[in-house]
Amino acid sequence: MTARDLGLPVRVSGEDLPAAVTIWEVGPRDGLQNEKAVVPVAVKLEFLDRLAAAGLTTIEATSFVHPKWVPQLADAEELLAGLSMRDGVRYPVLVPNERGLDRALAAGVRHVAIFASATETFANRNLNRSLDSQLEMFEPVVTRAVAEGLDVRGYVSMCFGDPWEGPVDPAAVVSVGRRLLDMGCTQLSLGDTIGVATAGQVEALLDAFAAAGTRPAALAVHFHDTYGQALTNTLAALRRGVTTVDSSAGGLGGCPYAESATGNLATEDLVWLLDGLGVATGVDLDALADTSAWLAGELGRPSPSRVVRALRG
């Protein structure tokens, strides 16, 4: 029995929505980074292959952060050496600095991402740097990556609320984001790191970027589902022209430096929403649900995704 056999979701197109959305799957990196028990490389490789087989075309594979800070991803070189890349699928990796970029280049990576903060406190806690010095650190990384022909994405954390500073001024987010774009990042992922955003905040931030001359095509959104608002916030972003949405298979993930950050928007929940709206993703919902159910079994717990629980029990 598949989701389609059940007659759900019924496709009803929305005139103010994009025809297609790119899902940036972060499960293998952001989804697994908080797991306390080390996940074997063989399981990670099967996870990546299952995601690609389900139709996902951008899958963030791992991170070249120092193993001391994220032990779960200490196997990045081994993982990439064993990865059978599928045609038409991108496998970006996260790099924190020039040493991380060196490792990525040595592994033959063609797509990288850097991660900045929109707030002073989180920049200090996450990177041990000030708001300005974090950007000074990233500038040579981006410049060199672009010179090497790599595509660079910029993550911006704490775009809506910060557990230490409270609500975040959209102007502060735009300032950090514009500096990353000016360095050479081709896309910004705007992160609701602790999951406190509301649809009105999402619209206000995207409007602020538009007023600063940033096209929606240069933006992506990354929502956590702490208060159950991730899908609502995604819909608000789509209606502002955003066509790239980050999500994590099974709803796994969090942030090791922000304890109030819960799981990411589940990819299955996102696909269910988009399927019902007639927005193309190229993702097979049943294959994706099977993948997340399989991974939950490997991790020894039920999947946190509502759609997976409904379809697979």
GIMO-V869870 format. One record per backbone hydrogen bond with DSSP energy under -1.0 kcal/mol. CO is the residue of the C=O (numbers start at 1). NH is the residue of the N-H. Records with the same first field share a line. If there is no record, write none. Layout:
CO=NH / NH
This chain:
2=6
3=8
4=7
14=17
19=280
22=245
24=247
25=60
26=30 / 31
27=32
29=33
32=35
40=44
41=45
42=46
43=47
44=48
45=49
46=50
47=51
48=52
49=53
50=54
51=56
52=55
54=284
57=90
58=25
62=94
66=69 / 70
70=73
71=74
73=76
75=79
76=80
77=81
78=82
86=89
90=59
92=61
93=113
94=64
97=101
98=102
99=103
100=104
101=105
102=106
103=107
104=109
105=108
110=151
111=93
112=153
113=95
114=155
116=157
119=123
120=124
121=125
122=126
123=127 / 129
124=128
130=134
132=136
133=137
134=138
135=139
138=142
139=143
140=144
141=145
142=146
143=147
144=148
145=150
146=149
151=112
152=186
153=114
154=189
155=116
156=191
157=118
160=168
162=166
166=162
169=172 / 173
170=174
171=175
172=176
173=177
174=178
175=179
176=180
177=181
178=182
179=183
180=184 / 185
187=154
188=220
189=156
190=222
191=159 / 193
192=195
198=202
199=203
200=204
201=205
202=206
203=207
204=208
205=209
206=210
207=211
208=212
209=214
210=213
215=218
216=219
218=188
220=190
221=246
222=192
223=265
225=228
229=233
230=234
231=235
232=236
233=237
234=238
235=239
237=240 / 242
238=241
243=22
244=221
245=24
247=26
248=251 / 267
255=258
258=261
263=225
265=248
266=270
267=271
268=272
269=273
270=274
271=275
272=276
273=277
274=279
275=278
276=12
280=21
284=288
285=289
286=290
287=291
288=292
289=293
290=294
291=295
292=296
293=297
294=298
295=299
296=301
305=309
306=310
307=311
308=312
309=313
